[in-house]
């Protein structure tokens, strides 16, 4: 997909994601965040129940996605792949909903004909349960690693639309700037602080 189309699709996904997240936005302490994020190891690949996914295809998808970092979504436009060559995977987002929205937006922007794209599979942390703080695998590793080693005050910011994140010492200004600079490369500026210790 051309970079301009991907940027437009991600900007659309940002608009769809930002509103519900802003309403429920909450800043947690490092200790609270560590208690809520996914365990450090293991993923589950959840394959959709679609009529054309046989048990053999399901097993192949599970094998192929086993090493993908969470949160990820595999999407495609159903039908003849030669007529509608749209699909792909979006990985390392901060929630399954964000990965799904971004993947569907990118796939549908790429689609030239045929039905809308559908979710084929999601990659989630092992024993995933909603309702808690969700961070990408990379941001979770940073929270447990480099961010944890920083002295307070410190903050961690995420871009729900792109999966970008940034962290730094201070009141959050530098964490937001770092995150937004990374998100801007993908057409978004939606970073918000999710973890802060004063």
DRENPA-3360 file (N, C-alpha, C; in nm, 2 decimals, always signed):
BEGIN
1 = XXXXXXXX = +0.08/-0.12/+0.00/+0.00/+0.00/+0.00/+0.09/+0.12/+0.00 ~ +0.06/+0.22/-0.09/+0.14/+0.34/-0.09/+0.13/+0.41/+0.05 ~ +0.24/+0.48/+0.08/+0.25/+0.54/+0.21/+0.14/+0.65/+0.24 ~ +0.10/+0.72/+0.14/+0.00/+0.82/+0.15/-0.14/+0.75/+0.19 ~ -0.17/+0.64/+0.12/-0.29/+0.57/+0.15/-0.29/+0.52/+0.30 ~ -0.17/+0.46/+0.34/-0.16/+0.41/+0.47/-0.18/+0.52/+0.57 ~ -0.11/+0.64/+0.55/-0.13/+0.75/+0.64/-0.27/+0.79/+0.65 ~ -0.34/+0.80/+0.54/-0.49/+0.84/+0.54/-0.57/+0.73/+0.62;
9 = XXXXXXXX = -0.54/+0.61/+0.60/-0.61/+0.50/+0.67/-0.58/+0.51/+0.82 ~ -0.46/+0.53/+0.86/-0.42/+0.55/+1.00/-0.49/+0.67/+1.06 ~ -0.49/+0.78/+0.99/-0.56/+0.90/+1.04/-0.71/+0.88/+1.06 ~ -0.77/+0.80/+0.97/-0.91/+0.77/+0.99/-0.93/+0.68/+1.12 ~ -0.84/+0.58/+1.13/-0.84/+0.49/+1.25/-0.82/+0.58/+1.38 ~ -0.73/+0.68/+1.37/-0.70/+0.76/+1.49/-0.83/+0.83/+1.53 ~ -0.90/+0.88/+1.44/-1.03/+0.96/+1.47/-1.13/+0.86/+1.54 ~ -1.14/+0.74/+1.49/-1.23/+0.64/+1.54/-1.19/+0.59/+1.68;
17 = XXXXXXXX = -1.06/+0.59/+1.71/-1.01/+0.53/+1.83/-1.00/+0.64/+1.94 ~ -0.96/+0.76/+1.90/-0.94/+0.87/+2.00/-1.06/+0.90/+2.09 ~ -1.17/+0.91/+2.03/-1.29/+0.96/+2.10/-1.32/+0.86/+2.22 ~ -1.34/+0.73/+2.20/-1.37/+0.65/+2.31/-1.26/+0.64/+2.41 ~ -1.13/+0.65/+2.37/-1.02/+0.64/+2.46/-1.02/+0.76/+2.55 ~ -1.04/+0.88/+2.49/-1.03/+1.00/+2.57/-1.13/+1.00/+2.68 ~ -1.25/+0.95/+2.65/-1.36/+0.94/+2.76/-1.32/+0.86/+2.88 ~ -1.24/+0.75/+2.85/-1.20/+0.66/+2.96/-1.06/+0.67/+3.00;
25 = XXXXXXXX = -0.99/+0.78/+2.95/-0.85/+0.80/+2.98/-0.82/+0.81/+3.13 ~ -0.72/+0.74/+3.17/-0.69/+0.74/+3.31/-0.53/+0.72/+3.32 ~ -0.47/+0.80/+3.41/-0.33/+0.79/+3.43/-0.30/+0.70/+3.55 ~ -0.22/+0.60/+3.54/-0.19/+0.51/+3.65/-0.04/+0.53/+3.70 ~ -0.02/+0.49/+3.82/+0.12/+0.49/+3.87/+0.19/+0.37/+3.80 ~ +0.32/+0.37/+3.81/+0.40/+0.26/+3.76/+0.35/+0.13/+3.82 ~ +0.34/+0.13/+3.95/+0.30/+0.00/+4.02/+0.16/-0.04/+3.98 ~ +0.06/+0.05/+3.96/-0.07/+0.01/+3.91/-0.06/-0.04/+3.77;
33 = XXXXXXXX = +0.02/+0.02/+3.69/+0.03/-0.02/+3.55/+0.09/-0.16/+3.54 ~ +0.20/-0.19/+3.62/+0.26/-0.32/+3.62/+0.16/-0.43/+3.66 ~ +0.07/-0.39/+3.75/-0.03/-0.49/+3.80/-0.13/-0.52/+3.69 ~ -0.16/-0.43/+3.60/-0.26/-0.44/+3.51/-0.22/-0.49/+3.37 ~ -0.10/-0.47/+3.33/-0.06/-0.51/+3.19/-0.04/-0.66/+3.18 ~ -0.03/-0.71/+3.06/-0.03/-0.85/+3.04/+0.10/-0.91/+3.09 ~ +0.10/-1.04/+3.13/+0.22/-1.11/+3.17/+0.33/-1.09/+3.07 ~ +0.46/-1.10/+3.11/+0.56/-1.07/+3.01/+0.58/-1.17/+2.90;
41 = XXXXXXXX = +0.53/-1.29/+2.91/+0.55/-1.39/+2.81/+0.42/-1.46/+2.76 ~ +0.42/-1.50/+2.64/+0.31/-1.58/+2.58/+0.21/-1.50/+2.51 ~ +0.16/-1.56/+2.40/+0.05/-1.50/+2.32/-0.05/-1.61/+2.29 ~ -0.17/-1.57/+2.26/-0.27/-1.65/+2.20/-0.31/-1.60/+2.07 ~ -0.32/-1.69/+1.97/-0.37/-1.65/+1.84/-0.52/-1.70/+1.83 ~ -0.61/-1.60/+1.81/-0.75/-1.63/+1.81/-0.79/-1.61/+1.66 ~ -0.83/-1.73/+1.60/-0.87/-1.73/+1.46/-1.02/-1.72/+1.45 ~ -1.07/-1.63/+1.36/-1.21/-1.61/+1.35/-1.28/-1.74/+1.29;
49 = XXXXXXXX = -1.41/-1.75/+1.32/-1.49/-1.86/+1.27/-1.55/-1.81/+1.14 ~ -1.48/-1.83/+1.03/-1.53/-1.79/+0.90/-1.55/-1.92/+0.81 ~ -1.65/-1.92/+0.72/-1.68/-2.04/+0.65/-1.56/-2.10/+0.57 ~ -1.47/-2.01/+0.52/-1.36/-2.06/+0.44/-1.24/-2.09/+0.51 ~ -1.24/-2.08/+0.65/-1.12/-2.12/+0.73/-1.14/-2.27/+0.77 ~ -1.07/-2.35/+0.70/-1.08/-2.50/+0.74/-0.98/-2.52/+0.86 ~ -0.99/-2.64/+0.92/-0.90/-2.67/+1.03/-0.75/-2.66/+0.99 ~ -0.72/-2.70/+0.86/-0.59/-2.69/+0.81/-0.54/-2.54/+0.80;
57 = XXXXXXXX = -0.63/-2.46/+0.74/-0.60/-2.32/+0.73/-0.58/-2.25/+0.87 ~ -0.67/-2.29/+0.96/-0.66/-2.24/+1.10/-0.52/-2.27/+1.16 ~ -0.48/-2.40/+1.15/-0.35/-2.44/+1.20/-0.24/-2.36/+1.14 ~ -0.24/-2.34/+1.01/-0.14/-2.26/+0.94/-0.14/-2.12/+0.99 ~ -0.25/-2.05/+1.01/-0.26/-1.92/+1.06/-0.20/-1.91/+1.20 ~ -0.24/-2.01/+1.28/-0.19/-2.01/+1.42/-0.03/-2.03/+1.42 ~ +0.02/-2.11/+1.33/+0.17/-2.12/+1.33/+0.23/-1.99/+1.28 ~ +0.18/-1.94/+1.17/+0.24/-1.81/+1.11/+0.24/-1.70/+1.21;
65 = XXXXXXXX = +0.13/-1.68/+1.29/+0.12/-1.57/+1.38/+0.17/-1.59/+1.52 ~ +0.22/-1.71/+1.55/+0.26/-1.75/+1.68/+0.37/-1.65/+1.74 ~ +0.46/-1.60/+1.66/+0.56/-1.52/+1.70/+0.54/-1.37/+1.69 ~ +0.42/-1.33/+1.64/+0.38/-1.19/+1.63/+0.36/-1.13/+1.76 ~ +0.41/-1.00/+1.78/+0.38/-0.94/+1.91/+0.24/-0.89/+1.92 ~ +0.18/-0.90/+2.04/+0.05/-0.85/+2.06/+0.05/-0.69/+2.07 ~ -0.05/-0.63/+2.04/-0.18/-0.67/+1.99/-0.17/-0.66/+1.84 ~ -0.22/-0.76/+1.77/-0.21/-0.77/+1.63/-0.34/-0.82/+1.57;
73 = XXXXXXXX = -0.36/-0.78/+1.44/-0.48/-0.83/+1.37/-0.44/-0.86/+1.23 ~ -0.49/-0.98/+1.18/-0.47/-1.02/+1.05/-0.61/-1.00/+0.98 ~ -0.61/-0.93/+0.87/-0.73/-0.90/+0.80/-0.71/-0.93/+0.65 ~ -0.83/-0.96/+0.58/-0.82/-0.97/+0.43/-0.96/-0.95/+0.38 ~ -0.96/-0.92/+0.25/-1.09/-0.91/+0.18/-1.13/-1.04/+0.13 ~ -1.24/-1.10/+0.17/-1.28/-1.23/+0.12/-1.31/-1.23/-0.03 ~ -1.30/-1.35/-0.08/-1.33/-1.36/-0.23/-1.20/-1.40/-0.30 ~ -1.20/-1.38/-0.43/-1.09/-1.42/-0.51/-0.97/-1.33/-0.49;
81 = XXXXXXXX = -0.86/-1.38/-0.43/-0.74/-1.30/-0.40/-0.69/-1.23/-0.52 ~ -0.70/-1.29/-0.64/-0.65/-1.23/-0.76/-0.73/-1.11/-0.80 ~ -0.86/-1.11/-0.77/-0.94/-1.00/-0.81/-0.94/-0.89/-0.70 ~ -0.91/-0.93/-0.58/-0.91/-0.83/-0.46/-0.79/-0.86/-0.38 ~ -0.68/-0.82/-0.42/-0.56/-0.85/-0.34/-0.54/-0.75/-0.22 ~ -0.63/-0.75/-0.13/-0.62/-0.67/-0.01/-0.61/-0.75/+0.11 ~ -0.52/-0.71/+0.20/-0.51/-0.78/+0.33/-0.38/-0.75/+0.39 ~ -0.35/-0.80/+0.51/-0.23/-0.78/+0.58/-0.25/-0.78/+0.73;
89 = XXXXXXXX = -0.14/-0.76/+0.80/-0.14/-0.77/+0.94/-0.08/-0.64/+1.00 ~ -0.14/-0.60/+1.11/-0.10/-0.48/+1.18/-0.06/-0.53/+1.32 ~ +0.06/-0.50/+1.37/+0.11/-0.56/+1.49/+0.16/-0.45/+1.59 ~ +0.17/-0.49/+1.71/+0.23/-0.41/+1.82/+0.15/-0.28/+1.85 ~ +0.02/-0.30/+1.85/-0.07/-0.19/+1.89/-0.10/-0.20/+2.04 ~ -0.17/-0.10/+2.09/-0.19/-0.10/+2.24/-0.33/-0.16/+2.28 ~ -0.41/-0.21/+2.19/-0.53/-0.29/+2.23/-0.57/-0.37/+2.11 ~ -0.65/-0.47/+2.13/-0.70/-0.55/+2.02/-0.79/-0.46/+1.93;
97 = XXXXXXXX = -0.87/-0.37/+1.99/-0.96/-0.29/+1.91/-0.88/-0.20/+1.82 ~ -0.78/-0.14/+1.87/-0.69/-0.04/+1.79/-0.63/-0.12/+1.68 ~ -0.57/-0.24/+1.70/-0.51/-0.31/+1.60/-0.61/-0.35/+1.49 ~ -0.73/-0.39/+1.53/-0.84/-0.43/+1.44/-0.88/-0.31/+1.35 ~ -0.91/-0.20/+1.42/-0.95/-0.08/+1.34/-0.85/-0.03/+1.24 ~ -0.72/-0.03/+1.28/-0.61/+0.01/+1.19/-0.60/-0.08/+1.08 ~ -0.60/-0.21/+1.11/-0.58/-0.32/+1.00/-0.70/-0.31/+0.90 ~ -0.82/-0.30/+0.95/-0.94/-0.29/+0.86/-0.93/-0.16/+0.78;
105 = XXXXXXXX = -0.90/-0.05/+0.84/-0.89/+0.08/+0.76/-0.78/+0.07/+0.65 ~ -0.67/+0.01/+0.69/-0.56/+0.00/+0.59/-0.60/-0.10/+0.48 ~ -0.66/-0.21/+0.51/-0.70/-0.31/+0.42/-0.81/-0.25/+0.32 ~ -0.91/-0.19/+0.38/-1.02/-0.13/+0.30/-0.97/-0.02/+0.21 ~ -0.87/+0.06/+0.25/-0.81/+0.16/+0.17/-0.74/+0.10/+0.05 ~ -0.68/-0.02/+0.07/-0.61/-0.09/-0.04/-0.70/-0.16/-0.13 ~ -0.82/-0.20/-0.09/-0.91/-0.29/-0.16/-0.96/-0.21/-0.29 ~ -0.97/-0.28/-0.40/-1.01/-0.22/-0.52/-1.15/-0.26/-0.57;
113 = XXXXXXXX = -1.20/-0.38/-0.51/-1.33/-0.43/-0.54/-1.36/-0.54/-0.44 ~ -1.48/-0.59/-0.45/-1.52/-0.70/-0.37/-1.57/-0.65/-0.23 ~ -1.60/-0.75/-0.14/-1.65/-0.72/-0.01/-1.55/-0.65/+0.08 ~ -1.60/-0.58/+0.18/-1.51/-0.52/+0.28/-1.42/-0.62/+0.35 ~ -1.31/-0.58/+0.40/-1.22/-0.66/+0.46/-1.27/-0.71/+0.60 ~ -1.23/-0.83/+0.64/-1.28/-0.89/+0.76/-1.15/-0.93/+0.85 ~ -1.18/-0.94/+0.98/-1.07/-0.99/+1.07/-1.06/-1.14/+1.05 ~ -0.94/-1.19/+1.03/-0.92/-1.33/+1.02/-0.86/-1.39/+1.15;
121 = XXXXXXXX = -0.78/-1.31/+1.22/-0.72/-1.35/+1.34/-0.67/-1.23/+1.42 ~ -0.66/-1.25/+1.55/-0.60/-1.16/+1.64/-0.49/-1.23/+1.72 ~ -0.39/-1.15/+1.76/-0.28/-1.20/+1.85/-0.30/-1.12/+1.98 ~ -0.32/-1.19/+2.08/-0.34/-1.13/+2.22/-0.24/-1.19/+2.32 ~ -0.22/-1.12/+2.43/-0.14/-1.18/+2.53/-0.21/-1.31/+2.59 ~ -0.13/-1.40/+2.63/-0.19/-1.53/+2.69/-0.29/-1.49/+2.80 ~ -0.40/-1.56/+2.80/-0.51/-1.55/+2.89/-0.56/-1.40/+2.90 ~ -0.57/-1.34/+2.78/-0.62/-1.20/+2.78/-0.76/-1.18/+2.83;
129 = XXXXXXXX = -0.77/-1.08/+2.91/-0.91/-1.04/+2.96/-0.91/-0.89/+2.94 ~ -1.02/-0.84/+2.89/-1.04/-0.70/+2.87/-1.06/-0.62/+3.00 ~ -1.07/-0.49/+3.00/-1.10/-0.41/+3.11/-0.98/-0.37/+3.19 ~ -0.86/-0.39/+3.15/-0.74/-0.35/+3.22/-0.66/-0.27/+3.12 ~ -0.55/-0.21/+3.18/-0.46/-0.13/+3.09/-0.40/-0.23/+2.99 ~ -0.41/-0.19/+2.86/-0.35/-0.27/+2.75/-0.24/-0.18/+2.69 ~ -0.12/-0.24/+2.68/-0.01/-0.18/+2.61/+0.04/-0.28/+2.51 ~ +0.11/-0.23/+2.40/+0.17/-0.32/+2.30/+0.28/-0.40/+2.38;
137 = XXXXXXXX = +0.32/-0.51/+2.31/+0.43/-0.59/+2.37/+0.55/-0.50/+2.39 ~ +0.59/-0.42/+2.29/+0.71/-0.33/+2.31/+0.69/-0.24/+2.42 ~ +0.58/-0.17/+2.44/+0.55/-0.08/+2.55/+0.55/-0.15/+2.68 ~ +0.49/-0.27/+2.69/+0.49/-0.35/+2.81/+0.63/-0.39/+2.85 ~ +0.72/-0.43/+2.75/+0.86/-0.46/+2.79/+0.93/-0.33/+2.84 ~ +0.90/-0.22/+2.78/+0.96/-0.09/+2.82/+0.92/-0.06/+2.96 ~ +0.79/-0.07/+2.99/+0.74/-0.05/+3.13/+0.81/-0.13/+3.23 ~ +0.83/-0.26/+3.20/+0.90/-0.35/+3.29/+1.05/-0.33/+3.29;
145 = XXXXXXXX = +1.10/-0.27/+3.19/+1.25/-0.25/+3.18/+1.30/-0.11/+3.19 ~ +1.33/-0.05/+3.08/+1.39/+0.09/+3.08/+1.31/+0.19/+3.16 ~ +1.18/+0.19/+3.14/+1.10/+0.29/+3.21/+1.11/+0.27/+3.36 ~ +1.10/+0.14/+3.40/+1.11/+0.10/+3.55/+1.24/+0.15/+3.61 ~ +1.35/+0.16/+3.53/+1.48/+0.19/+3.59/+1.50/+0.35/+3.60 ~ +1.41/+0.42/+3.54/+1.42/+0.57/+3.55/+1.37/+0.62/+3.69 ~ +1.44/+0.72/+3.74/+1.40/+0.78/+3.86/+1.28/+0.87/+3.84 ~ +1.19/+0.89/+3.94/+1.07/+0.97/+3.93/+1.12/+1.12/+3.94;
153 = XXXXXXXX = +1.05/+1.21/+3.88/+0.92/+1.20/+3.81/+0.95/+1.14/+3.67 ~ +0.85/+1.07/+3.62/+0.86/+1.01/+3.48/+0.72/+0.98/+3.43 ~ +0.71/+0.96/+3.30/+0.59/+0.94/+3.24/+0.60/+0.85/+3.11 ~ +0.50/+0.78/+3.08/+0.49/+0.70/+2.96/+0.37/+0.74/+2.88 ~ +0.38/+0.77/+2.75/+0.27/+0.81/+2.67/+0.26/+0.71/+2.55 ~ +0.13/+0.69/+2.51/+0.10/+0.60/+2.40/+0.02/+0.67/+2.29 ~ +0.03/+0.62/+2.17/-0.06/+0.66/+2.06/-0.15/+0.54/+2.03 ~ -0.28/+0.55/+2.07/-0.37/+0.45/+2.04/-0.39/+0.41/+1.89;
161 = XXXXXXXX = -0.37/+0.51/+1.81/-0.40/+0.49/+1.66/-0.28/+0.42/+1.59 ~ -0.16/+0.44/+1.64/-0.04/+0.38/+1.57/+0.04/+0.28/+1.64 ~ +0.02/+0.27/+1.77/+0.10/+0.18/+1.85/+0.23/+0.24/+1.90 ~ +0.26/+0.36/+1.86/+0.38/+0.43/+1.90/+0.37/+0.46/+2.05 ~ +0.49/+0.48/+2.12/+0.49/+0.52/+2.26/+0.62/+0.59/+2.28 ~ +0.63/+0.66/+2.39/+0.75/+0.73/+2.44/+0.75/+0.74/+2.59 ~ +0.87/+0.75/+2.64/+0.87/+0.77/+2.79/+1.00/+0.85/+2.82 ~ +0.99/+0.92/+2.93/+1.11/+1.01/+2.97/+1.09/+1.05/+3.11;
169 = XXXXXXXX = +1.19/+1.10/+3.17/+1.19/+1.16/+3.30/+1.12/+1.30/+3.29 ~ +1.05/+1.34/+3.40/+0.99/+1.47/+3.39/+0.84/+1.46/+3.41 ~ +0.77/+1.57/+3.38/+0.63/+1.58/+3.40/+0.54/+1.52/+3.29 ~ +0.60/+1.47/+3.19/+0.52/+1.41/+3.08/+0.54/+1.48/+2.95 ~ +0.59/+1.60/+2.95/+0.60/+1.68/+2.83/+0.70/+1.61/+2.73 ~ +0.81/+1.57/+2.78/+0.90/+1.50/+2.68/+0.85/+1.36/+2.64 ~ +0.78/+1.29/+2.72/+0.73/+1.16/+2.68/+0.62/+1.18/+2.57 ~ +0.54/+1.28/+2.59/+0.44/+1.31/+2.49/+0.50/+1.36/+2.36;
177 = XXXXXXXX = +0.61/+1.44/+2.36/+0.68/+1.49/+2.24/+0.74/+1.37/+2.17 ~ +0.80/+1.28/+2.24/+0.87/+1.16/+2.18/+0.76/+1.07/+2.12 ~ +0.65/+1.05/+2.18/+0.55/+0.96/+2.13/+0.49/+1.03/+2.01 ~ +0.45/+1.16/+2.01/+0.39/+1.22/+1.90/+0.48/+1.23/+1.78 ~ +0.61/+1.24/+1.80/+0.70/+1.24/+1.69/+0.70/+1.11/+1.61 ~ +0.69/+1.00/+1.69/+0.69/+0.87/+1.63/+0.55/+0.85/+1.56 ~ +0.44/+0.89/+1.63/+0.31/+0.87/+1.57/+0.29/+0.96/+1.44 ~ +0.36/+1.08/+1.44/+0.34/+1.16/+1.32/+0.40/+1.10/+1.20;
185 = XXXXXXXX = +0.50/+1.01/+1.21/+0.55/+0.94/+1.10/+0.45/+0.85/+1.03 ~ +0.34/+0.82/+1.10/+0.23/+0.74/+1.05/+0.10/+0.82/+1.04 ~ +0.11/+0.95/+1.05/-0.01/+1.03/+1.02/-0.10/+1.06/+1.14 ~ -0.05/+1.04/+1.26/-0.13/+1.07/+1.38/-0.06/+1.16/+1.48 ~ -0.13/+1.22/+1.57/-0.08/+1.30/+1.68/-0.18/+1.29/+1.79 ~ -0.19/+1.16/+1.84/-0.30/+1.13/+1.94/-0.24/+1.08/+2.07 ~ -0.11/+1.11/+2.10/-0.05/+1.05/+2.22/-0.12/+1.11/+2.35 ~ -0.12/+1.02/+2.45/-0.17/+1.06/+2.58/-0.09/+0.99/+2.69;
193 = XXXXXX = -0.07/+1.05/+2.80/+0.00/+0.99/+2.92/-0.09/+0.88/+2.98 ~ -0.03/+0.76/+2.99/-0.10/+0.65/+3.06/-0.04/+0.61/+3.19 ~ +0.09/+0.64/+3.21/+0.16/+0.60/+3.33/+0.24/+0.72/+3.37 ~ +0.23/+0.76/+3.50/+0.31/+0.87/+3.55/+0.34/+0.85/+3.70 ~ +0.46/+0.87/+3.73/+0.51/+0.87/+3.87/+0.57/+1.01/+3.90 ~ +0.52/+1.07/+4.01/+0.58/+1.20/+4.05/+0.68/+1.20/+4.16;
% end
